[in-house]
Amino acid sequence: MAEDNLSQADVQEKLKEVFTQYEGESHELIPILQEAQKALNYLPAAAIKEIGRFLHLPESTIYGVSTFYAQFKLKPQGRRIVKVCRGTACHVRGGARILAEVEKTLGIKASETTDDLEYSLESIACFGSCALAPVVVVDDEVHGRVTTSQIKDIISGKK
């Protein structure tokens, strides 16, 4: 599993930049969480503590919001994000086989990150690209009508 390698000082320094854009009011929580995650690649415990301090909110409130929304990650994420659709159209057209092949290729299961922090794998309910099913998205690049034989090239960026 991926290791947390951010120091308290790293977190504080990056959050200091994020906080300059805000006034420290509680209604700014979600945008601050979004910016913090963008700066840190995830929301470590030290960030939750600092955000709580900045907004004068208990850590439990910050943690509650960050676990409620799927967009927030509490574990380090890979530099490259691979998403596999598991919606109905993708399922009917072999989405389960696609996901299994991606898991085999990366050596991780959905919701996991490789030890080298290169890849994170997500299983998504639906991308809304049903006409292209089955769909795999690597970073922001959409790949449609994917077959298992294409997975290695898609992940490596050759396709």
Contacts in CASP RR format, 6 or more apart in sequence:
PFRMAT RR
TARGET T0000
AUTHOR 0000-0000-0000
METHOD contacts of the structure
MODEL  1
MAEDNLSQADVQEKLKEVFTQYEGESHELIPILQEAQKALNYLPAAAIKE
IGRFLHLPESTIYGVSTFYAQFKLKPQGRRIVKVCRGTACHVRGGARILA
EVEKTLGIKASETTDDLEYSLESIACFGSCALAPVVVVDDEVHGRVTTSQ
IKDIISGKK
1 75 0 8 1.000
1 112 0 8 1.000
1 113 0 8 1.000
1 115 0 8 1.000
2 75 0 8 1.000
2 76 0 8 1.000
2 77 0 8 1.000
2 78 0 8 1.000
2 113 0 8 1.000
2 114 0 8 1.000
2 115 0 8 1.000
2 117 0 8 1.000
3 76 0 8 1.000
3 115 0 8 1.000
3 117 0 8 1.000
4 44 0 8 1.000
4 75 0 8 1.000
4 76 0 8 1.000
5 76 0 8 1.000
6 40 0 8 1.000
6 44 0 8 1.000
6 46 0 8 1.000
8 46 0 8 1.000
11 40 0 8 1.000
11 44 0 8 1.000
11 46 0 8 1.000
11 47 0 8 1.000
11 50 0 8 1.000
12 46 0 8 1.000
12 50 0 8 1.000
14 36 0 8 1.000
14 39 0 8 1.000
14 40 0 8 1.000
15 36 0 8 1.000
15 39 0 8 1.000
15 40 0 8 1.000
15 47 0 8 1.000
15 50 0 8 1.000
15 51 0 8 1.000
15 54 0 8 1.000
17 39 0 8 1.000
18 32 0 8 1.000
18 35 0 8 1.000
18 36 0 8 1.000
18 39 0 8 1.000
19 32 0 8 1.000
19 54 0 8 1.000
21 35 0 8 1.000
22 28 0 8 1.000
22 31 0 8 1.000
22 32 0 8 1.000
22 54 0 8 1.000
24 54 0 8 1.000
24 55 0 8 1.000
24 56 0 8 1.000
25 55 0 8 1.000
26 55 0 8 1.000
26 56 0 8 1.000
26 57 0 8 1.000
28 55 0 8 1.000
29 51 0 8 1.000
29 55 0 8 1.000
29 57 0 8 1.000
29 61 0 8 1.000
29 62 0 8 1.000
29 65 0 8 1.000
30 65 0 8 1.000
30 69 0 8 1.000
32 51 0 8 1.000
32 54 0 8 1.000
32 55 0 8 1.000
33 43 0 8 1.000
33 51 0 8 1.000
33 62 0 8 1.000
33 65 0 8 1.000
33 66 0 8 1.000
33 72 0 8 1.000
34 71 0 8 1.000
36 43 0 8 1.000
36 47 0 8 1.000
36 51 0 8 1.000
37 43 0 8 1.000
37 71 0 8 1.000
37 72 0 8 1.000
37 73 0 8 1.000
40 47 0 8 1.000
41 76 0 8 1.000
41 77 0 8 1.000
41 78 0 8 1.000
42 73 0 8 1.000
42 74 0 8 1.000
42 75 0 8 1.000
42 76 0 8 1.000
42 77 0 8 1.000
43 66 0 8 1.000
43 72 0 8 1.000
43 73 0 8 1.000
43 74 0 8 1.000
44 74 0 8 1.000
48 59 0 8 1.000
48 62 0 8 1.000
48 63 0 8 1.000
48 66 0 8 1.000
49 59 0 8 1.000
51 57 0 8 1.000
51 62 0 8 1.000
52 58 0 8 1.000
52 59 0 8 1.000
52 61 0 8 1.000
52 62 0 8 1.000
55 62 0 8 1.000
65 72 0 8 1.000
66 72 0 8 1.000
66 74 0 8 1.000
67 74 0 8 1.000
75 113 0 8 1.000
76 113 0 8 1.000
76 117 0 8 1.000
77 113 0 8 1.000
77 117 0 8 1.000
77 120 0 8 1.000
78 113 0 8 1.000
78 114 0 8 1.000
78 117 0 8 1.000
78 118 0 8 1.000
78 119 0 8 1.000
78 120 0 8 1.000
79 117 0 8 1.000
79 118 0 8 1.000
79 119 0 8 1.000
80 118 0 8 1.000
80 119 0 8 1.000
80 120 0 8 1.000
80 138 0 8 1.000
80 139 0 8 1.000
81 119 0 8 1.000
81 120 0 8 1.000
81 122 0 8 1.000
81 137 0 8 1.000
81 138 0 8 1.000
81 139 0 8 1.000
82 102 0 8 1.000
82 106 0 8 1.000
82 119 0 8 1.000
82 120 0 8 1.000
82 121 0 8 1.000
82 122 0 8 1.000
82 136 0 8 1.000
82 137 0 8 1.000
82 138 0 8 1.000
82 155 0 8 1.000
83 121 0 8 1.000
83 122 0 8 1.000
83 123 0 8 1.000
83 124 0 8 1.000
83 127 0 8 1.000
83 136 0 8 1.000
83 137 0 8 1.000
83 138 0 8 1.000
84 90 0 8 1.000
84 95 0 8 1.000
84 98 0 8 1.000
84 99 0 8 1.000
84 102 0 8 1.000
84 110 0 8 1.000
84 121 0 8 1.000
84 122 0 8 1.000
84 123 0 8 1.000
84 124 0 8 1.000
84 134 0 8 1.000
84 135 0 8 1.000
84 136 0 8 1.000
85 95 0 8 1.000
85 124 0 8 1.000
85 126 0 8 1.000
85 127 0 8 1.000
85 128 0 8 1.000
85 129 0 8 1.000
85 133 0 8 1.000
85 134 0 8 1.000
85 135 0 8 1.000
85 136 0 8 1.000
85 137 0 8 1.000
86 95 0 8 1.000
86 96 0 8 1.000
86 99 0 8 1.000
86 123 0 8 1.000
86 124 0 8 1.000
86 125 0 8 1.000
86 126 0 8 1.000
87 124 0 8 1.000
87 125 0 8 1.000
87 126 0 8 1.000
87 130 0 8 1.000
87 133 0 8 1.000
88 126 0 8 1.000
88 130 0 8 1.000
89 130 0 8 1.000
89 131 0 8 1.000
89 133 0 8 1.000
89 134 0 8 1.000
90 98 0 8 1.000
90 126 0 8 1.000
90 130 0 8 1.000
90 133 0 8 1.000
90 134 0 8 1.000
90 135 0 8 1.000
92 133 0 8 1.000
93 133 0 8 1.000
93 134 0 8 1.000
94 134 0 8 1.000
95 133 0 8 1.000
95 134 0 8 1.000
97 148 0 8 1.000
98 134 0 8 1.000
98 136 0 8 1.000
98 146 0 8 1.000
98 147 0 8 1.000
98 148 0 8 1.000
98 151 0 8 1.000
99 110 0 8 1.000
99 123 0 8 1.000
101 148 0 8 1.000
101 151 0 8 1.000
102 121 0 8 1.000
102 136 0 8 1.000
102 151 0 8 1.000
102 155 0 8 1.000
103 109 0 8 1.000
103 110 0 8 1.000
103 121 0 8 1.000
105 151 0 8 1.000
105 152 0 8 1.000
105 155 0 8 1.000
106 114 0 8 1.000
106 119 0 8 1.000
106 121 0 8 1.000
106 155 0 8 1.000
107 114 0 8 1.000
108 114 0 8 1.000
108 119 0 8 1.000
108 121 0 8 1.000
109 121 0 8 1.000
110 121 0 8 1.000
110 122 0 8 1.000
110 123 0 8 1.000
111 121 0 8 1.000
111 122 0 8 1.000
111 123 0 8 1.000
112 120 0 8 1.000
112 121 0 8 1.000
113 119 0 8 1.000
113 120 0 8 1.000
113 121 0 8 1.000
114 120 0 8 1.000
119 155 0 8 1.000
124 137 0 8 1.000
127 135 0 8 1.000
127 137 0 8 1.000
127 142 0 8 1.000
129 135 0 8 1.000
129 142 0 8 1.000
129 144 0 8 1.000
132 142 0 8 1.000
132 144 0 8 1.000
132 145 0 8 1.000
133 144 0 8 1.000
133 145 0 8 1.000
134 144 0 8 1.000
134 145 0 8 1.000
134 146 0 8 1.000
135 142 0 8 1.000
135 143 0 8 1.000
135 144 0 8 1.000
135 146 0 8 1.000
136 143 0 8 1.000
136 144 0 8 1.000
136 146 0 8 1.000
136 151 0 8 1.000
136 154 0 8 1.000
137 143 0 8 1.000
138 154 0 8 1.000
138 155 0 8 1.000
138 157 0 8 1.000
143 150 0 8 1.000
143 154 0 8 1.000
143 159 0 8 1.000
146 154 0 8 1.000
150 159 0 8 1.000
153 159 0 8 1.000
END
